[in-house]
Amino acid sequence: MSLSEYKKKRNFKETTEPLTGKAVEGKHIFVVQRHHASRLHYDFRLEINGVLKSWAIPKGPSMNPADKRLAMEVEDHPYDYKDFEGTIPAGNYGAGTVYIWDKGTFELMNPDGKSFDKEALRELKSGDLKIVMKGKKLKGEFAIVKMKGREENAWLLIKHKDKYAVDEYNSEDYTPERVKAQGEKNKAAAKVAKKKSAAITGVEAKKKTTRSVQPVKKIYKPMLTTLVNEPFDDAGWLFETKWDGYRAIASVQNHQVALYSRNEKSFNNDYPAVVAAVEKISHNVVLDGEIIVLDNKGRSHFQTLQNFRTTGKGKLTYAVFDLLHLDGNELQHLSLLERKSLLKDVVAELNDKTVRFSPHVLKNGKSFFEKARQKGWEGIIAKKAESIYEEGRRGMEWLKIKIVNEQEALICGYTAPRGSRKQIGALVLGIYENKQLKYIGHCGGGLNEATIGVLYNRLQPLISNTSPFAEKVGTNMPVTWVKPRLVCQVKFQEWTGDGHLRQPVFLGLREDKPAKDVHPETAKKITMATVIEKERTLTLNSRKVPLTNQTKLYWPDEQISKGQLIDYYLSVAKYILPHLKDRPQSLHRFPNGIKGPAFYQKDLNLEQTPAWIKSVSLRADSTGKDVDYLLCNNEATLAYMVNLGCIEINPWLSRLNSLDKPDFMILDLDPENIDFKYVVEAALHIRDLLDGFNITSFCKTSGSTGLHIYVPAAAKYPYESTRLFAEYIARHVNEQLPRSTSVVRAKSARNKKVYIDFLQNSRGQTVASPYSARPKPGATVSMPLLWKEVNEKLRISDFNIHNSLQRLNEVGDLWHDIKSVKNDLRKVIREIESSAHA
């Protein structure tokens, strides 16, 4: 490459990029420039032979040897470009903001004493350049290696293992903004939490829009767990430690704390150290967690917590695992992973060891359970990663798997002591079963002199003349009966055949559990049917949404139920809803799953539709009749749609305020008996053609067999114009790839070809929304992509309802700013229209 290519691409009357520049002898500089053009990337440049050899690195350089960064070689740049910073004007090549990310000098790793430039050029030609970098950020040994079997300009930038290497590295963490933020850690953490809080409500931090602030409720009822018999592995679940302590809600408003149990008993006076820690939180929050005492091995024991106030032994800790409110935002309807992400920021900002974030692992429940067994934990908790927080409910979204058998029990009496023991010999225990109090055995283990004294005093006001049991209870010693008010915790070996506890040991009183809630815990066998309940009602957007037939299998081969599909959509609601807002919906209903009959429904039966469902009446061109289309603008409507059997979500391309002018021009690439690599090939040709027009495009998987390419049109052009433009692009690419593509709709004419469908660009036509599930094997999802992901490795099956949320947490919403893209199609469309009428 030479500077002629560089000069050919630029209009130096409009851009301030340098035209030339002479290198300084003896110094070989490098520069890395952060370039925020249509796509963010880093430009990596080495001065060799008087010019800057240049590569574009999408993810930026890394100091981690495990990161092999793709580097696409571009044209040589003049020497003076090393100092260039500023904005390249719109309409020019590389339009966007450029600033210097790192700068310094470099040397050859293996100089042979000859000319530096000759040796460097020789190594470049061989495809293996090894250098030592001396920058502020990039230091030490690197290799730039040409990739075999890829594009001619594809290289890899690889850090060698040396004293400067690190295990984790993200170039974005070393931008000036991030570096400055690191210097103000507490302020930065607060900004992160506030930024995320604003994102929850869909309000951009920079906009001065008013929003409804939700007050902290007086009481929050904890979501409860269900006991199951064994651990399991599942990609849609996360697994936490089962802490052995008191469940506690902490409500913090303007540094005033209410710490209370699940039966609303205040813990403020019992655990002042926890109150003192959480009151320092700089946000208004509601936390859910467990008050525990940790031993020197990091284990929690209920008995240790019971004795803490008298012995002071152990480390009092509030282990928090959920966040229900943050700065005027109720968070229960976010997914669990999103709530925990916010919670982790809040705890990190607080930086107080008394409050501990309860970590989790994804998917691998069996190995986590084995780890718990080896470490002597009580057990583990399994939670559906996409689950919302349902106050006071014990469902199948949160499960517990125990290692040690423990049970809550009611103290119904005590026997007279024998031998040296005083006041109490053994406790008589009971439990409610079918609303009847049932005797479950005696407990003398775990009682010491101090414990007996406390229990005896607590039981005296409860003494009763009669037994609380309907059945006759046999004892070896006289019994003093008491009203069943005190709840205790015991551990035991097993349940006997007649329903009694074998070898129970007293652990302590449960001040946080109401007596009426003490029932036998029998572990359910973990199956798909137990994980999803048949019927449930969710409160979404202040509306009660009944959800029916939740266990019905929509994907029989994959054992994926209707309930799991609804959970998926609610977990991605904040990502999908912006793409649905104010767009008429065509309902494609699969009431019996993907293998049953399906039908389309455009016209709602308003008499059978809840009054809170929004709709719009539009005149159908084909019949001349009014059609009532559903509008999906919130989570409640989304859940209602899916409950009707809408596996996929199909919105119009235009919104209510401009129904005749679409927001996008779309090309649907649909392969017919041809390998998917040809779909990728056609997509890349379309992107290159659009790039040539300076038009920004976006790509997503269809979730079925092909790809969808979106071109933002900003509702400026009628459907006829966008369809003409789409047809021009389709026919042009078809001329380039006649053997593998077709623009003919008839299936017989496009066999073994990729059909480039431009006819979707019509009023009333629909395309599966971004993040929509599809009624296909594997429960695939229509997933937005980076263009660099559109390559030979791409597979439709890579994205499904099980892993989509994890991808969103890792890469974010790639289409979050698609509405802000301002493509000027006018000039191109005019040219096409002119040629069409010529």
C-alpha positions in Angstrom: 0.0 0.0 0.0 1.1 3.6 -0.5 0.0 7.1 0.3 -1.8 7.4 -3.0 -4.6 5.2 -1.7 -4.8 7.4 1.5 -5.0 10.6 -0.6 -7.5 9.1 -3.0 -10.0 8.4 -0.2 -9.9 11.9 1.3 -11.2 15.4 0.5 -8.6 17.7 2.1 -10.7 20.7 1.6 -13.1 19.3 4.2 -11.0 17.2 6.5 -8.1 18.4 8.7 -6.3 15.1 8.4 -2.6 15.7 7.4 -1.6 15.4 3.7 2.0 14.3 4.3 4.8 14.4 6.8 8.5 13.5 7.1 9.7 10.9 9.7 12.4 11.8 12.2 15.4 9.6 11.8 16.4 7.3 14.6 13.0 7.3 16.2 10.4 4.8 15.3 7.1 5.8 16.8 3.8 4.1 17.2 0.4 5.6 17.8 -3.0 4.1 18.7 -6.0 6.3 17.9 -9.4 5.6 19.2 -11.7 6.2 16.2 -15.5 6.5 16.9 -16.8 6.3 13.3 -19.9 4.4 12.3 -18.4 1.6 14.3 -16.0 2.1 17.2 -12.5 0.8 16.6 -8.8 1.5 17.4 -6.3 2.4 14.7 -2.9 0.9 15.4 0.0 2.5 13.5 3.7 1.8 13.3 6.2 4.1 11.6 8.2 2.0 9.1 10.1 3.4 6.1 8.8 6.9 6.7 5.1 6.1 6.7 2.6 4.7 9.2 1.8 1.1 8.6 -1.8 0.9 9.8 -4.4 -1.6 11.1 -7.9 -1.2 12.4 -8.5 -3.2 15.6 -12.2 -3.5 16.4 -11.8 -4.5 20.1 -8.6 -2.4 20.6 -5.2 -3.7 21.7 -4.9 -6.0 24.7 -2.2 -6.6 27.3 -3.6 -10.1 27.9 -1.7 -12.8 25.9 -4.9 -14.9 25.7 -6.5 -12.2 23.6 -5.7 -12.5 19.9 -7.0 -9.3 18.5 -8.2 -9.2 14.9 -6.3 -6.4 13.1 -7.4 -5.4 9.6 -4.7 -3.8 7.6 -5.6 -0.5 5.9 -3.9 2.0 3.7 -0.6 3.6 4.8 -0.9 6.9 6.6 1.5 9.9 6.4 3.9 10.4 9.3 2.2 13.5 10.6 -1.0 11.5 11.2 0.7 10.4 14.5 -0.5 13.7 16.0 -3.9 13.9 14.5 -6.9 14.3 16.8 -10.3 15.8 16.0 -13.5 15.2 14.1 -13.6 14.0 10.5 -16.8 15.7 9.1 -19.9 13.7 8.1 -19.9 12.6 4.5 -16.1 12.0 4.5 -14.3 8.8 4.6 -14.0 7.6 8.2 -16.3 10.3 9.5 -16.2 10.5 13.3 -14.1 11.4 16.3 -10.4 10.5 16.6 -8.2 11.0 19.6 -4.8 9.5 20.6 -5.2 6.6 23.0 -1.5 5.7 23.3 1.7 6.9 21.8 5.4 5.9 22.1 8.3 4.2 20.4 8.9 0.7 19.4 11.8 -1.6 18.5 12.3 -4.8 16.7 12.4 -7.8 19.1 15.1 -9.6 17.1 17.2 -6.9 15.3 19.9 -8.3 13.0 22.1 -5.2 12.9 20.9 -4.3 9.4 18.6 -1.4 8.4 15.6 -1.2 10.8 13.2 -0.4 7.9 14.5 -3.3 5.7 14.2 -5.8 8.5 10.8 -4.5 9.6 9.5 -4.7 6.0 11.0 -8.2 5.6 9.1 -9.4 8.7 5.9 -7.8 7.5 6.3 -9.5 4.2 6.8 -12.8 5.9 3.6 -12.2 7.9 5.3 -12.2 11.3 6.5 -8.9 12.8 7.8 -9.0 16.4 8.3 -5.8 18.3 8.9 -4.3 21.7 6.6 -1.4 22.5 7.4 1.5 24.9 4.2 3.4 25.4 2.2 4.6 28.4 -0.4 1.9 28.1 1.2 -0.7 25.7 4.5 -2.0 27.0 6.6 -5.0 26.2 6.7 -7.7 23.5 4.0 -8.0 20.8 3.6 -10.0 17.6 1.6 -8.9 14.5 0.9 -12.1 12.6 -0.9 -12.5 9.3 -3.8 -14.9 9.3 -3.8 -17.8 6.8 -6.9 -18.6 4.9 -8.6 -15.3 5.6 -8.9 -12.0 3.9 -5.7 -10.7 2.4 -5.6 -7.9 5.0 -6.5 -9.9 8.1 -3.8 -10.0 10.9 -3.7 -10.7 14.6 -2.1 -8.5 17.3 -0.9 -10.7 20.1 0.8 -9.8 23.4 3.7 -12.0 24.5 3.9 -13.3 28.0 6.3 -11.0 29.8 6.4 -8.9 33.0 3.9 -6.4 31.5 1.2 -9.1 30.6 -2.1 -9.1 32.5 -4.9 -11.6 32.8 -7.8 -9.3 31.9 -7.7 -6.2 29.7 -10.3 -4.0 28.1 -9.1 -1.0 26.0 -12.2 0.9 26.9 -11.1 0.9 30.5 -8.1 3.0 29.6 -9.8 5.8 27.8 -9.2 9.2 29.4 -12.8 9.2 30.7 -12.4 5.8 32.3 -9.0 6.7 33.8 -10.4 9.9 35.3 -13.3 7.9 36.7 -11.0 5.4 38.4 -9.4 8.3 40.2 -12.8 9.2 41.7 -13.9 5.7 42.6 -16.8 6.5 44.9 -18.3 9.1 42.6 -17.9 6.9 39.6 -19.7 4.0 41.4 -22.6 6.3 42.2 -22.7 7.5 38.6 -22.8 3.9 37.4 -25.7 3.0 39.7 -27.6 6.1 38.8 -26.9 5.6 35.1 -28.3 2.1 35.3 -31.2 3.3 37.4 -32.1 5.8 34.7 -31.7 3.1 32.0 -34.2 1.0 33.9 -36.9 3.6 33.4 -35.9 4.3 29.8 -34.9 7.8 30.6 -31.6 9.0 29.2 -29.4 10.8 31.7 -28.9 13.7 29.4 -32.5 14.4 28.7 -34.4 16.5 31.2 -37.6 14.5 31.0 -39.8 14.1 34.0 -40.6 10.7 35.2 -42.7 9.1 37.9 -40.6 8.4 41.1 -41.9 5.3 42.9 -41.8 5.6 46.7 -40.2 2.9 48.8 -43.0 0.8 50.2 -43.4 0.3 53.9 -43.1 -3.5 53.8 -41.6 -5.8 51.2 -42.5 -9.5 51.4 -39.5 -11.8 50.6 -39.8 -14.1 47.7 -39.5 -17.7 49.0 -37.8 -20.9 47.9 -39.1 -24.5 47.3 -37.2 -27.5 48.5 -36.2 -30.0 45.7 -34.5 -33.3 46.0 -31.3 -32.9 44.0 -29.0 -30.4 42.2 -29.1 -30.0 38.4 -27.4 -28.2 35.5 -29.2 -25.8 33.4 -28.0 -22.8 31.3 -31.0 -20.8 32.3 -30.3 -21.0 36.1 -27.8 -19.5 38.5 -26.7 -21.0 41.8 -25.9 -19.3 45.1 -24.8 -20.3 48.6 -27.6 -21.2 51.0 -26.8 -19.1 53.9 -27.8 -20.3 57.4 -29.2 -17.3 59.2 -32.1 -14.9 59.4 -33.7 -13.7 56.2 -33.8 -9.9 56.3 -35.0 -7.0 54.2 -33.1 -3.7 54.6 -34.9 -0.6 53.5 -32.7 2.5 53.3 -34.2 6.0 52.7 -32.1 9.1 53.1 -29.7 7.0 55.4 -32.6 5.9 57.6 -32.8 2.1 57.9 -35.6 -0.3 58.6 -34.1 -3.9 59.0 -36.9 -6.5 59.4 -37.6 -10.2 59.1 -40.1 -11.9 56.8 -42.8 -11.7 59.5 -42.0 -8.0 59.8 -40.1 -8.2 63.1 -37.6 -5.3 63.4 -33.9 -6.4 63.6 -32.7 -2.8 64.2 -31.9 -3.3 67.9 -30.7 -6.9 67.5 -28.1 -6.2 64.8 -26.9 -2.5 65.1 -23.7 -3.2 63.2 -25.7 -4.2 60.1 -27.8 -1.1 60.4 -24.7 1.1 60.8 -23.3 -0.4 57.6 -26.3 -0.2 55.3 -27.2 3.3 56.5 -24.1 4.6 54.8 -25.5 3.6 51.3 -25.7 6.8 49.3 -28.9 5.6 47.5 -32.4 4.9 48.5 -32.5 1.1 48.2 -34.3 -2.0 49.4 -32.0 -5.0 49.8 -32.9 -8.7 50.3 -30.4 -10.9 52.1 -29.5 -13.0 55.1 -28.1 -12.0 58.4 -25.4 -14.5 59.2 -22.3 -15.1 61.3 -19.3 -16.5 59.5 -16.6 -18.7 61.1 -12.9 -18.5 60.1 -13.6 -20.8 57.1 -16.3 -18.5 55.7 -19.2 -20.9 56.7 -22.5 -19.8 58.3 -24.2 -21.7 61.1 -27.6 -20.8 62.6 -26.4 -21.9 66.1 -23.5 -19.5 65.9 -25.8 -16.7 65.0 -28.1 -17.6 67.9 -25.1 -17.4 70.3 -23.5 -14.3 68.8 -25.2 -11.8 71.0 -23.8 -13.5 74.1 -20.4 -14.9 72.8 -19.5 -12.3 70.2 -17.8 -15.1 68.3 -17.7 -15.0 64.5 -18.1 -12.3 61.9 -21.5 -10.7 61.7 -22.4 -10.2 58.0 -25.4 -9.2 55.9 -25.1 -11.4 52.8 -27.3 -9.6 50.2 -28.5 -11.4 47.0 -31.3 -9.2 45.6 -32.2 -5.5 45.0 -35.9 -4.6 45.0 -35.7 -0.8 44.8 -33.1 1.8 43.7 -33.6 5.5 43.7 -37.3 5.7 42.9 -37.4 2.6 40.7 -39.1 -0.6 41.7 -37.0 -3.3 40.2 -39.0 -6.5 40.8 -39.8 -6.9 37.1 -36.2 -6.8 35.9 -34.6 -10.1 35.5 -32.6 -11.6 38.4 -29.3 -11.1 36.6 -30.0 -7.5 36.0 -31.0 -6.9 39.6 -27.9 -8.6 40.8 -25.7 -6.6 38.5 -27.1 -3.4 40.0 -26.8 -4.8 43.5 -23.1 -5.6 43.0 -22.4 -2.0 42.1 -24.3 -0.7 45.2 -22.3 -3.1 47.4 -19.0 -2.2 45.8 -19.7 1.5 46.2 -20.5 1.0 49.9 -17.2 -0.8 50.5 -18.1 -2.1 54.0 -17.2 -5.7 54.9 -20.3 -6.1 57.0 -22.4 -6.1 53.8 -21.4 -8.8 51.4 -22.6 -9.4 47.9 -23.7 -13.1 47.6 -22.0 -14.3 44.4 -23.4 -17.0 42.0 -22.3 -19.4 39.3 -24.2 -20.0 36.1 -25.4 -23.3 34.7 -23.3 -25.7 36.7 -25.4 -26.6 39.7 -24.1 -30.1 40.3 -20.5 -29.1 40.7 -21.5 -26.2 42.8 -23.5 -28.5 45.1 -20.4 -30.8 45.4 -18.3 -27.8 46.3 -20.9 -26.9 49.0 -20.7 -30.4 50.4 -16.9 -30.3 50.6 -17.0 -26.9 52.3 -19.6 -28.0 54.9 -22.4 -25.6 53.7 -26.0 -26.1 54.6 -26.9 -26.4 50.9 -27.3 -24.3 47.7 -30.0 -22.1 46.2 -31.1 -22.4 42.5 -32.7 -19.4 40.8 -34.0 -18.9 37.3 -31.7 -16.3 35.8 -34.5 -14.6 34.0 -37.0 -14.7 36.9 -38.7 -11.6 38.2 -39.2 -11.0 41.9 -42.6 -12.1 43.1 -43.1 -10.8 46.7 -44.3 -13.3 49.3 -44.6 -16.1 46.7 -43.1 -19.6 47.0 -42.9 -20.9 43.4 -40.6 -22.9 41.2 -38.4 -20.0 40.1 -36.3 -20.1 43.3 -35.3 -23.6 44.7 -33.2 -24.8 47.5 -31.3 -28.1 47.7 -30.1 -29.1 51.2 -27.0 -31.0 52.3 -27.9 -30.9 55.9 -31.5 -31.8 56.9 -33.1 -29.0 58.8 -36.7 -28.3 59.7 -38.6 -25.5 61.4 -40.8 -26.8 64.2 -43.3 -25.5 66.8 -42.5 -26.0 70.5 -45.7 -27.5 71.9 -44.4 -28.5 75.3 -41.5 -29.8 77.4 -40.8 -32.8 79.5 -39.6 -32.8 83.1 -35.8 -33.0 83.4 -33.8 -36.1 84.4 -30.4 -36.5 86.0 -28.4 -33.3 86.2 -30.5 -31.3 83.7 -32.7 -28.7 85.2 -36.1 -27.1 84.1 -36.4 -28.8 80.7 -35.7 -32.4 79.7 -36.7 -32.3 76.1 -38.8 -30.2 73.8 -42.1 -31.7 72.4 -42.2 -30.6 68.7 -45.1 -30.2 66.3 -45.9 -29.0 62.8 -48.9 -28.0 60.8 -50.1 -30.5 58.2 -53.3 -29.8 56.4 -54.1 -27.2 59.0 -53.9 -29.8 61.8 -51.1 -29.7 64.4 -49.1 -33.0 64.1 -46.6 -34.4 66.7 -43.2 -35.0 65.1 -41.0 -36.0 68.1 -39.0 -35.0 71.1 -35.7 -33.0 70.9 -33.2 -33.0 73.8 -30.0 -32.6 71.7 -28.4 -29.2 71.4 -29.8 -28.0 74.7 -27.3 -26.6 77.1 -27.7 -24.8 80.5 -27.8 -21.3 78.9 -30.2 -22.3 76.2 -32.5 -24.1 78.6 -32.7 -21.0 80.8 -33.8 -18.8 77.9 -36.3 -21.3 76.6 -37.8 -21.9 80.1 -38.4 -18.2 80.6 -39.9 -17.7 77.2 -42.3 -20.7 77.6 -43.7 -19.9 81.0 -46.3 -17.3 79.7 -47.4 -19.9 77.1 -48.2 -22.8 79.6 -51.5 -24.5 78.8 -53.6 -27.0 80.7 -54.3 -29.1 77.7 -52.3 -30.7 74.9 -52.4 -28.7 71.6 -52.5 -32.1 69.7 -55.7 -33.8 68.7 -53.7 -37.1 68.8 -52.5 -38.7 72.0 -48.7 -38.2 72.5 -46.8 -40.7 74.6 -43.9 -39.5 76.7 -41.4 -41.1 79.2 -41.6 -38.2 81.5 -44.4 -35.8 82.6 -45.1 -33.0 80.0 -45.8 -29.3 80.5 -47.9 -28.3 77.5 -47.6 -24.8 76.0 -49.4 -22.9 73.3 -47.6 -23.5 70.0 -46.2 -20.0 69.4 -42.4 -20.3 69.5 -40.7 -21.6 66.3 -37.4 -23.3 66.5 -34.9 -24.7 64.0 -33.6 -28.3 64.3 -31.4 -30.5 62.3 -32.0 -34.2 62.0 -30.9 -37.4 60.4 -34.1 -38.3 58.5 -37.9 -38.6 58.6 -39.1 -41.9 60.1 -41.9 -44.0 58.5 -44.4 -42.6 61.0 -43.5 -39.0 60.2 -41.2 -38.3 63.2 -37.8 -36.7 63.2 -34.9 -39.1 63.8 -32.2 -37.7 66.2 -33.3 -34.0 66.1 -30.8 -31.4 67.5 -32.0 -28.0 68.6 -30.3 -25.1 66.8 -32.1 -22.1 68.0 -35.4 -20.1 68.0 -36.6 -18.6 64.7 -37.7 -15.1 65.5 -38.4 -14.4 61.8 -40.9 -17.2 61.1 -44.7 -17.0 61.9 -46.0 -20.1 63.6 -48.8 -20.6 61.0 -46.2 -21.0 58.3 -44.4 -24.0 59.9 -45.1 -26.9 57.6 -43.2 -30.1 56.8 -40.6 -29.5 54.0 -40.7 -32.5 51.7 -38.3 -32.2 48.8 -40.0 -32.2 45.4 -38.5 -34.3 42.6 -36.9 -31.9 40.1 -38.5 -32.3 36.7 -39.6 -29.8 34.0 -43.1 -30.1 35.3 -42.1 -29.0 38.8 -40.0 -26.0 37.5 -43.0 -24.4 35.8 -46.4 -24.1 37.4 -49.5 -24.7 35.4 -51.2 -21.4 36.1 -49.9 -18.1 37.5 -50.9 -14.5 37.6 -48.3 -11.8 37.3 -48.7 -8.1 38.2 -47.1 -6.1 35.4 -47.5 -2.4 34.8 -50.1 -2.4 37.7 -52.2 -5.0 35.7 -53.1 -8.5 36.7 -52.1 -10.8 33.8 -53.4 -14.4 34.1 -51.0 -16.9 32.4 -52.5 -20.2 31.5 -51.2 -23.7 30.6 -47.6 -22.8 31.6 -46.4 -26.4 31.5 -47.6 -27.0 27.9 -44.6 -27.9 25.8 -44.1 -25.5 22.9 -40.9 -27.2 21.9 -41.6 -30.9 22.6 -38.2 -32.2 21.5 -36.3 -29.6 23.6 -38.8 -29.9 26.5 -39.3 -26.1 26.5 -42.6 -24.9 27.9 -44.9 -22.0 27.3 -44.0 -20.7 30.8 -40.3 -20.7 29.9 -41.1 -18.7 26.7 -43.0 -16.1 28.8 -40.1 -15.9 31.2 -37.7 -15.3 28.3 -39.7 -12.4 26.9 -40.1 -10.8 30.3 -36.3 -11.1 30.8 -35.6 -9.2 27.5 -38.6 -6.9 27.7 -36.6 -3.7 28.1 -34.6 -4.6 25.0 -37.5 -5.7 22.7 -40.1 -3.2 23.7 -38.4 -0.2 22.1 -38.6 -2.0 18.8 -42.4 -2.7 19.3 -43.6 0.6 20.7 -46.5 2.1 18.7 -46.2 -0.5 15.9 -49.3 -2.5 14.9 -48.8 -6.2 15.6 -49.7 -9.2 13.4 -50.3 -12.0 15.8 -48.9 -15.4 14.7 -50.4 -17.8 17.1 -49.2 -21.3 18.0 -51.6 -22.4 20.7 -50.2 -26.0 20.8 -46.6 -25.2 20.2 -44.3 -25.4 17.1 -45.6 -28.8 16.0 -49.3 -27.9 16.2 -51.4 -25.9 13.7 -50.8 -22.1 13.7 -52.8 -19.1 12.4 -52.4 -15.4 11.8 -54.6 -12.9 13.6 -54.6 -9.2 12.8 -58.1 -8.2 13.9 -58.5 -8.3 17.7 -61.9 -9.3 19.2 -62.2 -6.3 21.4 -65.1 -7.8 23.4 -62.8 -10.6 24.6 -59.7 -8.5 25.0 -58.9 -6.9 28.4 -59.8 -3.2 28.5 -56.2 -2.2 29.3 -54.9 -3.6 26.0 -54.2 -0.8 23.6 -55.2 -1.2 19.9 -55.5 0.9 16.8 -58.2 0.6 14.1 -56.9 0.7 10.5 -58.6 0.3 7.2 -57.4 -2.8 5.3 -56.6 -2.1 1.6 -57.6 -5.6 0.6 -61.1 -5.7 2.1 -61.9 -2.1 2.8 -62.8 -3.1 6.4 -61.4 -1.7 9.7 -59.0 -4.0 11.4 -58.2 -3.6 15.2 -54.4 -4.1 15.5 -52.8 -4.8 18.9 -50.2 -2.4 20.2 -47.5 -3.7 22.5 -45.9 -0.9 24.5 -45.3 -2.6 27.9 -44.5 -5.8 29.7 -48.2 -6.6 30.5 -49.2 -6.6 26.9 -46.1 -8.6 25.9 -47.0 -11.3 28.4 -50.6 -11.3 27.2 -49.5 -11.7 23.6 -47.2 -14.6 24.4 -49.9 -16.3 26.5 -52.1 -16.2 23.4 -49.5 -18.5 21.8 -47.5 -15.8 20.0 -44.1 -17.5 19.9 -42.7 -14.8 17.6 -43.4 -11.1 17.7 -44.1 -9.5 14.3 -44.4 -5.6 14.2 -44.9 -3.3 11.3 -41.9 -1.4 10.0 -43.7 1.9 10.6 -45.3 3.6 13.7 -48.6 5.2 14.4 -47.4 8.7 13.8 -46.1 7.9 10.3 -47.8 4.6 9.1 -47.0 5.3 5.4 -43.3 6.0 6.1 -41.3 3.1 7.5 -38.4 3.5 10.0 -36.4 1.0 8.1 -35.7 -0.5 4.7 -35.3 -4.2 5.0 -33.7 -7.0 3.0 -34.6 -10.5 4.0 -32.0 -13.1 2.9 -33.8 -16.5 2.8 -31.8 -19.6 1.6 -33.5 -22.3 -0.3 -31.6 -25.6 -0.1 -28.2 -23.9 -0.1 -25.4 -23.6 2.5 -25.6 -20.8 5.0 -22.2 -19.5 3.9 -23.8 -18.1 0.8 -26.2 -16.1 2.9 -23.2 -14.6 4.7 -21.6 -13.9 1.3 -24.7 -12.1 0.0 -25.0 -10.1 3.3 -21.4 -8.9 3.0 -22.0 -7.8 -0.6 -25.0 -5.8 0.5 -23.1 -4.2 3.3 -20.3 -3.2 0.9 -22.7 -1.8 -1.6 -24.5 0.2 1.1 -21.1 1.4 2.5 -20.3 2.7 -0.9 -23.4 4.9 -0.7 -22.3 6.0 2.8 -25.3 4.3 4.3 -25.1 2.6 7.7 -26.8 -0.8 7.9 -27.5 -3.3 10.7 -27.7 -7.1 10.5 -29.5 -9.7 12.6 -30.2 -13.4 12.4 -33.7 -14.1 11.3 -33.9 -16.8 13.9 -35.1 -19.1 11.1 -32.7 -19.8 8.3 -31.4 -16.5 7.1 -30.4 -12.9 7.9 -32.2 -9.6 8.0 -30.5 -6.4 7.0 -32.0 -3.2 8.3 -31.3 0.3 6.9 -32.6 3.1 9.1 -34.8 5.4 7.1 -36.0 7.7 9.9 -39.6 7.7 8.6 -38.7 10.2 5.9 -39.6 8.2 2.8 -42.8 6.4 1.7 -42.8 2.6 1.4 -42.7 2.9 -2.4 -39.4 4.6 -2.3 -37.8 2.3 0.2 -39.0 -0.7 -1.7 -37.5 0.7 -4.9 -34.2 1.2 -3.1 -34.4 -2.3 -1.7 -35.1 -3.7 -5.1 -32.2 -1.8 -6.6 -29.8 -3.2 -3.9 -31.2 -6.8 -4.4 -30.9 -6.8 -8.1 -27.4 -5.2 -8.1 -26.1 -7.9 -5.7 -28.0 -10.6 -7.7 -26.0 -9.4 -10.8 -22.8 -9.8 -8.8 -23.8 -13.2 -7.4 -26.0 -14.8 -10.1 -25.1 -18.4 -9.2 -26.0 -18.2 -5.5 -28.7 -15.5 -5.3 -32.2 -14.9 -6.7 -34.7 -12.0 -6.6 -37.6 -14.2 -8.0 -40.2 -15.0 -5.3 -41.4 -18.4 -6.8 -39.6 -21.2 -4.8 -39.1 -23.2 -7.9 -37.0 -20.4 -9.4 -34.8 -19.9 -6.4 -34.0 -23.5 -5.5 -30.4 -23.8 -4.3 -30.1 -20.0 -4.1 -30.4 -17.3 -1.5 -33.6 -15.3 -2.1 -33.0 -11.6 -1.5 -36.5 -10.5 -0.5 -37.2 -6.8 -1.0 -41.0 -7.1 -1.1 -41.3 -6.9 2.7 -41.0 -3.1 2.3 -44.8 -2.5 2.0 -47.4 -1.1 4.4 -48.7 -3.8 6.6 -45.8 -6.3 6.0 -44.0 -7.5 9.1 -40.6 -8.9 10.1 -39.7 -10.8 13.3 -38.6 -8.2 15.8 -35.0 -8.1 17.2 -34.9 -10.5 20.2 -38.0 -12.3 19.0 -38.1 -16.1 19.5 -38.9 -18.2 16.5 -41.1 -21.3 16.2 -38.1 -23.3 15.0 -36.2 -26.3 16.5 -33.8 -25.1 19.3 -36.0 -22.1 20.3 -33.8 -19.8 18.2 -33.9 -16.0 18.6 -33.6 -13.3 16.0 -30.4 -11.7 17.3 -28.7 -8.4 16.4 -25.1 -8.8 15.3 -22.0 -6.9 14.9 -21.0 -6.9 11.2 -17.7 -8.6 12.1 -19.8 -11.5 13.5 -21.2 -12.1 10.0 -18.6 -14.6 8.9 -18.1 -18.2 8.1 -18.4 -19.1 11.8 -21.9 -17.7 12.2 -24.8 -20.1 12.9 -28.5 -19.4 13.4 -28.5 -21.9 16.2 -25.9 -19.9 18.1 -28.7 -17.8 19.7 -31.7 -19.1 21.6 -33.9 -18.3 24.5 -31.5 -19.9 26.9 -28.4 -17.9 26.1 -29.7 -14.6 24.7 -29.9 -12.9 28.1 -26.3 -13.9 28.9 -25.2 -12.4 25.5 -27.1 -9.2 26.3 -25.4 -8.9 29.6 -22.0 -9.4 27.9 -22.3 -7.3 24.8 -25.3 -5.1 25.6 -28.1 -4.0 23.2 -26.2 -3.6 19.9 -29.2 -1.8 18.4 -29.9 0.5 21.3 -29.0 3.6 19.1 -30.5 2.4 15.8 -33.1 5.1 15.9 -30.5 7.8 16.1 -28.8 6.8 12.9 -29.6 9.4 10.2 -29.1 7.9 6.8 -29.7 10.4 4.0 -31.3 8.2 1.4 -32.7 11.1 -0.6 -29.8 11.5 -3.0 -29.5 7.7 -3.6 -33.3 7.2 -4.0 -33.5 10.1 -6.5 -30.7 8.6 -8.6 -32.4 5.2 -8.6 -35.8 6.8 -9.4 -34.3 8.8 -12.2 -32.7 5.7 -13.7 -35.9 3.7 -13.3 -37.9 6.4 -15.3 -35.2 6.9 -17.9 
